[in-house]
Amino acid sequence: MRQVEARTSRVEAATGLSEARARASLDGEGGEERLRERLGQLRIQEPALDGRLKQLHTEQGAAENQLRQWEDDTRLAELRIQEERLRAEAADLASRYTRDTLALELLSRARRRFEQEQQPRVIQLASEHFAALTHGRYRRVFVPAGGSRELRVAGPLGERGPEQLSRGTREQLYLAFRLAVIQDFGETHGALPLILDDILVNFDLGRSRGTVELLARMAERHQVIAFTCHPWLRALFEEKGARVVELGGSATGREGAPVAPVGLRLAGR
């Protein structure tokens, strides 16, 4: 009886349950045999788990030692100082880059302004005439600032040299310069008459019309006299108010019909 009571006391002390409740819990876990089986498995795993626990304690101690070394190590302080220095250098480089970029943009603007405003008078006039002849397709003729002094034109495909233009466009550029020289001479020394002999026969209708419009504007300061045996050119000049004078002789027109050469005088000085 005393043994039973002692056993009951040990069960209650170990589980905090009465003997009846302890037995009910034991049955719920599969019985005594099942618990013995699980206990055996845990005892088998115990050495491995104990070894792993010791390894974790060792790693924890090593990590704590490393942390204390870093806290006391002057290398960490040196790295922090180096980091701050590199940050300061990066900020300085960023500031210099901003200043240099701004300076470069100002220089580029100054160069573009020079190329637009400080060109020789003949080139400025040729640029205006070329834009008019091409109906604004080519906006500007200029000589770049710097070492290269080759003539450039600004158009829909960017800046190009005259050799990159089509034949018809090159002839328009050549005509623009001839008219610019005449206009510049007229502004400084007195107006000169312009005498033109079928200069538009290689132009298509659009280029010819633009040229006649430009000649009509120049007729406000210059006497413009044009010769042609082509009725379609005569019609273009007549649209701009030219006075037609038929000359002697005959020629053959585009359709094979005889055409008398004519002189055309645009209203002007």
C-alpha positions in Angstrom: 0.0 0.0 0.0 2.8 2.4 0.8 4.5 1.5 -2.5 1.3 2.4 -4.4 1.0 5.7 -2.5 4.6 6.5 -3.1 4.2 5.7 -6.8 1.1 7.9 -7.0 2.9 10.7 -5.3 5.8 10.5 -7.8 3.3 10.6 -10.7 1.6 13.6 -9.3 4.9 15.4 -8.6 6.2 14.7 -12.1 3.1 15.5 -14.1 1.0 17.7 -11.8 -1.9 15.4 -12.5 -3.7 12.9 -10.4 -3.1 9.3 -11.1 -6.4 8.9 -12.9 -5.8 11.8 -15.1 -2.2 10.8 -15.7 -3.4 7.3 -16.9 -6.1 8.9 -19.1 -3.4 11.1 -20.7 -1.1 8.1 -21.1 -3.9 6.2 -22.9 -4.5 9.2 -25.1 -0.8 9.2 -26.3 -1.0 5.5 -27.3 -0.3 3.8 -24.1 2.8 3.0 -22.1 4.4 1.0 -25.0 4.1 3.9 -27.4 5.6 6.3 -24.9 8.5 3.9 -24.3 9.1 3.8 -28.0 9.1 7.6 -28.3 11.4 7.8 -25.3 13.8 5.4 -27.0 13.9 7.5 -30.2 14.6 10.7 -28.2 17.4 8.9 -26.4 18.9 8.0 -29.7 18.7 11.6 -30.9 20.0 13.0 -27.7 23.8 12.7 -28.5 23.3 14.4 -31.9 21.2 17.2 -30.4 23.7 17.6 -27.6 26.5 17.9 -30.1 24.6 20.5 -32.2 23.9 22.5 -29.0 27.6 22.5 -28.2 28.4 23.6 -31.7 25.9 26.5 -31.5 27.4 27.6 -28.1 30.8 27.6 -29.8 29.6 29.6 -32.8 27.9 32.0 -30.4 31.1 32.5 -28.4 33.1 33.1 -31.6 30.6 35.6 -32.9 30.7 37.5 -29.5 34.5 37.5 -29.6 34.5 38.8 -33.2 32.0 41.5 -32.3 34.2 42.6 -29.3 37.2 42.7 -31.6 35.4 44.9 -34.1 34.3 47.2 -31.4 37.9 47.5 -30.2 39.6 47.3 -33.7 41.0 50.5 -35.1 40.6 49.1 -38.7 36.8 49.7 -38.4 37.4 53.3 -37.6 39.9 53.7 -40.5 37.3 52.2 -42.9 34.7 54.7 -41.6 37.1 57.6 -42.1 37.8 56.3 -45.6 34.1 56.0 -46.4 33.6 59.6 -45.3 36.5 60.8 -47.5 35.2 58.9 -50.5 31.7 60.5 -50.0 33.3 63.9 -49.9 35.3 63.2 -53.1 32.1 61.9 -54.8 30.3 65.1 -53.9 33.2 67.3 -55.1 33.3 65.3 -58.4 29.6 65.7 -58.9 29.9 69.5 -58.3 32.8 69.8 -60.8 30.8 67.7 -63.3 27.9 70.1 -63.0 30.1 73.1 -63.4 32.0 71.6 -66.4 28.7 70.6 -68.1 27.3 74.1 -67.6 30.5 75.6 -69.0 30.4 73.3 -72.0 26.8 74.2 -72.7 27.6 77.9 -72.5 30.5 77.5 -74.9 28.3 75.6 -77.3 25.7 78.3 -77.2 28.3 80.9 -77.8 29.6 79.0 -80.8 26.1 78.6 -82.2 25.5 82.3 -81.7 28.7 83.2 -83.4 27.9 80.9 -86.4 24.4 82.5 -86.6 25.3 86.1 -86.0 29.0 86.7 -86.8 29.1 85.2 -90.3 30.4 87.4 -93.2 27.7 89.5 -94.8 27.8 87.6 -98.1 27.3 84.3 -96.2 24.4 85.8 -94.3 22.7 86.9 -97.4 23.4 83.6 -99.2 21.8 81.9 -96.2 18.7 84.0 -96.5 18.5 83.5 -100.3 19.1 79.7 -100.0 16.3 79.4 -97.5 14.0 81.3 -99.8 15.0 79.2 -102.9 14.4 75.9 -101.1 11.2 77.2 -99.4 12.7 76.8 -95.9 14.0 73.2 -96.5 17.5 74.4 -95.9 17.4 77.0 -93.1 21.0 78.2 -92.9 24.3 78.4 -94.7 27.4 79.0 -92.5 31.1 78.5 -91.9 31.6 76.6 -88.6 33.7 78.3 -85.9 37.0 76.6 -85.1 39.7 75.0 -87.2 37.5 73.8 -90.1 36.4 76.5 -92.5 34.4 74.4 -94.8 30.9 75.6 -95.9 28.0 73.8 -94.2 24.3 73.9 -94.8 21.6 73.1 -92.1 18.7 71.1 -93.5 16.2 68.4 -92.6 19.0 65.8 -92.3 21.2 67.9 -90.1 24.4 69.8 -91.2 25.8 68.7 -94.5 28.5 69.8 -96.9 27.6 71.1 -100.4 29.0 67.9 -102.0 26.3 65.9 -100.2 23.5 67.9 -101.8 21.6 66.9 -105.0 22.6 68.6 -108.2 19.6 70.8 -108.3 20.1 71.9 -104.7 23.8 72.6 -105.3 22.8 74.9 -108.3 20.3 76.7 -106.0 23.2 77.2 -103.4 25.5 78.5 -106.2 22.8 80.9 -107.4 22.2 82.0 -103.8 25.8 83.0 -103.4 25.9 84.9 -106.8 22.8 86.8 -105.8 24.3 87.5 -102.3 27.5 88.9 -103.8 25.5 91.2 -106.1 23.3 92.4 -103.2 26.3 93.0 -100.9 28.0 95.0 -103.6 24.8 97.0 -104.2 24.5 97.8 -100.4 28.1 99.1 -100.2 28.8 100.5 -103.7 25.5 100.9 -105.5 22.9 98.7 -107.1 23.9 96.7 -110.1 21.6 95.3 -112.8 21.0 91.6 -113.0 21.0 90.1 -116.5 20.0 86.4 -116.5 20.0 84.1 -119.6 17.9 81.0 -119.1 19.4 80.2 -115.7 16.4 78.2 -114.7 16.2 75.6 -117.4 17.7 72.9 -115.2 15.3 73.7 -112.3 12.0 71.9 -111.8 8.8 73.9 -111.6 9.0 74.3 -107.8 12.7 75.5 -107.8 12.0 77.8 -110.7 9.0 79.4 -109.0 11.0 79.9 -105.8 13.8 81.6 -107.8 11.4 83.9 -109.6 9.9 85.0 -106.3 13.4 85.8 -104.9 14.3 87.7 -108.1 11.0 89.7 -107.8 12.1 90.8 -104.2 15.6 91.7 -105.5 13.9 93.8 -108.2 12.9 96.3 -105.5 16.6 97.4 -105.4 18.1 96.1 -108.6 17.1 96.1 -112.3 16.4 92.5 -113.2 16.5 91.5 -116.9 15.9 87.8 -117.8 16.1 86.1 -121.2 14.3 82.9 -122.1 12.8 81.1 -125.0 10.6 78.9 -122.8 6.9 79.8 -122.5 6.6 78.2 -119.0 9.4 80.4 -117.7 7.9 83.5 -119.4 4.6 82.7 -117.6 6.3 82.5 -114.2 7.9 85.9 -114.7 4.7 87.4 -115.9 3.0 86.2 -112.7 5.4 88.4 -110.8 4.7 91.4 -112.9 7.6 91.2 -115.4 7.3 93.3 -118.6 7.8 91.1 -121.6 9.7 92.2 -124.7 9.8 89.8 -127.7 13.1 89.7 -129.5 13.9 88.8 -133.1 14.7 85.2 -134.2 13.0 82.0 -133.1 13.7 78.8 -131.1 11.9 75.5 -130.5 9.8 75.1 -127.4 9.3 72.0 -125.2 6.5 70.8 -127.5 8.4 71.4 -130.7 6.6 74.6 -131.6 8.7 77.7 -132.6 9.1 80.2 -129.8 10.4 83.7 -130.2 13.1 84.6 -127.5 11.8 87.2 -125.1 13.3 89.6 -122.6 11.6 90.1 -119.3 12.1 93.1 -117.1 10.9 92.8 -113.5 9.7 96.1 -112.0 12.3 97.7 -109.9 14.8 100.6 -110.0 
